[in-house]
Amino acid sequence: MSMIGLLPPWLLPATIAALALTNCVTHNRLQSEQAAHATSRASYAEQVATAHQTRAAEEAKRRATEQELTDAQQTHGQEVATLRADLDAGRAAAGVAAVRLRDTARATAQRASAQCAAASTAELRQTASAGLDVLADVLSRIDDRAGELAAIADDRHLAGRACERAYDGARQALAR
C-alpha cells in the first residue's frame, strides 16, 4: 500500500483546503503590504519633491541675496571711485594754490630784500632778508605737511565711509 492510502480520506481535502486558505491569507497580506508600500513610496516621493522645491527656493533666495550684495559692492565701488576722483581734483587744485602761495611768499621776500638793499645799513638788510626767507620756508613746509595730513585724512575718511556703506548694505540684504 501506498502512504496516501494509509491516511484518512478527509485529511487530503482538509490539507488542500488549509493550504488554499493559507495561500489566500498570505496573498491578502501581501496585497495589503504592497498597498502600504506603494503608499509609503508615494509619501516619500512627495516629501522628496517638497524637499527639492524648498531647497531650490532657498538656493534662489541665496543667489538673489548674493546678487544684491555684489550689486551693492559694485555701486559702492563706483561711488568710492567718484569720490576719490573728486578728492584728487581737489588735491590738484590745492597743489596749484600752494604753488601760488609759495611763489607769492618768495616774491614778497625778494621784493623786501631788494628794498632793504637800498637801506643804509647792511645789518638791517641781512636781518630783514633772512626773516622773510625763513617765513617763506616755514609757510612752504607747513603747506606741504598740511597737504600730506589732509590726503591721509581724506583717504581714511573715504575708506571708512565705503566700509560703513558696504556693511549697512550687507546687513540689510541679509536681514530680509
Buried (B, 14 or more C-beta within 10 A) or exposed (E): EEEEEEEEEEEEEEEEEEEEEEEEEEEEEEEEEEEEEEEEEEEEEEEEEEEEEEEEEEEEEEEEBEEBBEEBBEEBEEBBEEBBEEBEEEBEEBEEEBEEBBEEBBEEBBEBBEEBEEEEEEEEBEEBBEEBBEBBBEBBEEBEEEBEEBBEEBEEEBEEBBEEBBEEBBEEBEEE
